[in-house]
């Protein structure tokens, strides 16, 4: 394993040793927040960092002048990410918690973000793993799901009538049946997270 990613490396390494935690009442997110605090990260706000929500959602922030901080649910409880984190080198990371009593991810409205680090808790295996958003869906899978969304929106648009008091609300949901912890390439996927963290550190030194 790589070992020059500083505090974020050690934080992620600790998460991988955890047993399964459901997210009922936000337990999984609280667990990860406790680990962040335990590794020296201090909670801050978007206002203090002068960050914008839309830019956070689009993972546009890569660097920060502030160090060793985190923001919990910066874009709201139903939006990516669960945490945005700044390490001791000024690098910015996006963490998203996912938990399932089996071993797959149900995407409520959202889709994998390439630069997001996903922390997945598997009830089936009673363990947790880490994975880059870029490793969750193939390019073809992403294109198909986006095509489906577009078809739904195009079908609904001409039927929308502002004169009616009853309005249809459709929420996108994507059920990914692929195993996460039990995936055949799990070890490689975990290594890709460490590589991502390490490469950020190398860029800091270049």
C-alpha positions in Angstrom: 0.0 0.0 0.0 1.0 3.6 -0.5 1.9 5.7 2.6 2.6 9.3 1.8 -0.9 10.7 1.7 -0.7 12.2 5.2 -3.7 12.3 7.4 -6.2 11.5 4.7 -4.4 8.2 4.0 -4.5 7.2 7.6 -8.1 8.2 7.9 -9.2 6.1 5.0 -7.0 3.2 6.2 -8.8 3.3 9.6 -12.2 3.3 7.9 -11.3 0.1 6.1 -10.9 -1.7 9.4 -14.5 -1.0 10.5 -17.3 -3.5 10.7 -20.7 -2.9 9.1 -22.7 0.2 10.3 -26.2 0.9 9.0 -27.1 4.5 8.3 -30.3 4.4 10.3 -30.6 7.7 12.1 -27.3 8.7 10.4 -25.2 6.2 12.3 -22.7 5.6 9.5 -22.2 9.3 8.8 -21.7 10.0 12.5 -19.1 7.2 12.7 -17.1 8.6 9.8 -17.3 12.1 11.3 -16.0 10.8 14.6 -13.0 9.3 12.8 -12.3 12.6 11.0 -12.3 14.4 14.4 -10.1 11.7 15.9 -7.6 12.3 13.2 -7.3 16.0 13.9 -9.8 17.5 11.4 -11.9 20.4 12.8 -15.4 21.2 11.6 -15.9 24.4 9.7 -18.5 25.9 7.3 -18.9 26.8 3.7 -19.1 30.5 4.6 -15.7 30.4 6.4 -14.0 28.8 3.4 -15.9 31.0 0.9 -17.0 27.8 -1.0 -20.1 27.6 -3.2 -22.5 24.7 -3.0 -22.8 24.1 -6.8 -19.0 24.0 -7.1 -18.8 21.5 -4.3 -21.4 19.2 -6.0 -19.3 19.4 -9.1 -16.1 18.6 -7.2 -14.5 21.7 -8.5 -12.4 22.5 -5.4 -9.1 20.7 -5.4 -7.0 23.0 -3.1 -7.6 25.1 0.0 -5.5 27.6 1.9 -7.0 26.2 5.1 -5.8 22.8 6.4 -7.2 20.0 8.5 -10.9 20.8 8.3 -14.1 19.2 7.3 -17.7 20.2 6.5 -20.5 17.8 7.2 -23.3 17.7 4.5 -22.2 21.0 2.9 -25.0 20.8 0.2 -27.7 19.4 2.5 -28.6 16.0 3.8 -29.9 14.7 0.5 -27.0 15.9 -1.7 -23.5 14.8 -2.4 -21.1 14.8 -0.6 -21.6 13.8 3.0 -18.2 15.4 3.8 -15.8 17.7 2.1 -12.4 17.5 3.7 -9.2 19.5 3.6 -6.0 17.7 4.6 -2.7 19.0 6.1 -1.3 19.6 2.6 -4.2 21.8 1.5 -5.7 19.0 -0.7 -9.5 18.8 -0.9 -11.4 15.4 -0.8 -15.1 14.5 -1.2 -16.4 11.7 0.9 -19.8 10.0 0.5 -21.1 7.3 2.8 -23.2 4.4 1.5 -24.6 1.6 3.6 -26.6 -1.5 2.7 -27.7 -4.5 4.6 -26.7 -6.6 1.6 -23.9 -5.6 -0.7 -25.0 -3.2 -3.3 -25.7 0.5 -3.7 -29.1 2.2 -4.2 -28.7 5.6 -5.7 -31.4 8.0 -4.7 -31.4 10.8 -7.2 -27.6 11.0 -7.4 -25.0 9.2 -9.5 -21.4 8.4 -8.9 -19.0 11.3 -9.0 -15.7 10.5 -10.5 -13.6 12.3 -7.9 -15.7 11.2 -5.0 -14.4 8.7 -2.5 -17.2 6.4 -1.5 -17.2 4.7 1.9 -19.4 1.6 1.6 -20.6 -0.5 4.5 -21.7 -4.0 3.6 -24.1 -5.8 6.0 -23.6 -9.1 4.1 -19.9 -9.1 4.8 -20.0 -7.1 8.0 -17.2 -4.9 6.7 -16.5 -1.6 5.0 -14.6 -0.7 1.9 -13.6 2.4 -0.1 -13.9 3.0 -3.8 -13.5 5.9 -6.3 -16.7 7.1 -8.0 -14.9 6.6 -11.3 -14.7 2.8 -10.5 -18.4 2.3 -9.7 -20.1 2.6 -13.1 -18.6 2.0 -16.6 -18.9 4.8 -19.2 -21.6 2.8 -20.9 -23.6 2.3 -17.7 -23.5 6.0 -17.0 -24.5 6.9 -20.6 -27.5 4.5 -20.4 -28.7 5.9 -17.1 -28.5 9.4 -18.3 -30.4 8.5 -21.5 -33.1 6.9 -19.4 -33.4 10.1 -17.3 -33.6 12.3 -20.4 -36.4 10.1 -21.9 -38.4 10.4 -18.7 -38.0 14.1 -18.5 -38.9 14.6 -22.2 -42.0 12.4 -21.8 -43.2 14.4 -18.8 -42.4 17.9 -20.0 -45.4 18.3 -22.5 -47.8 16.9 -19.9 -46.9 19.4 -17.3 -49.7 21.9 -16.7 -49.3 24.8 -14.3 -53.1 25.2 -14.2 -53.5 22.0 -12.1 -52.9 22.0 -8.4 -51.7 18.4 -8.5 -48.3 18.0 -9.8 -46.4 14.8 -10.5 -43.1 14.4 -8.7 -40.7 11.7 -10.0 -37.5 10.9 -8.2 -34.7 9.2 -10.0 -33.5 6.0 -8.4 -30.8 3.6 -9.7 -30.4 0.2 -8.2 -26.9 -1.1 -8.8 -27.0 -4.8 -8.4 -23.2 -5.2 -8.6 -21.6 -6.4 -5.4 -19.3 -3.8 -3.7 -17.3 -5.4 -0.9 -17.7 -8.8 -2.7 -16.6 -7.4 -6.1 -13.9 -9.4 -7.7 -11.7 -6.3 -8.1 -12.3 -4.9 -4.7 -8.6 -4.9 -3.7 -7.7 -3.1 -6.9 -10.5 -0.6 -6.4 -9.2 0.1 -2.8 -5.7 0.6 -4.2 -7.1 3.2 -6.6 -8.3 5.3 -3.7 -4.9 5.2 -2.1 -3.3 6.1 -5.5 -5.7 9.1 -5.8 -4.7 10.4 -2.4 -1.0 9.8 -3.1 -1.1 11.6 -6.5 -2.7 14.6 -4.9 0.3 14.7 -2.4 2.7 14.4 -5.3 1.1 17.3 -7.1 1.5 19.4 -4.0 5.2 18.8 -4.1 5.6 19.4 -7.8 
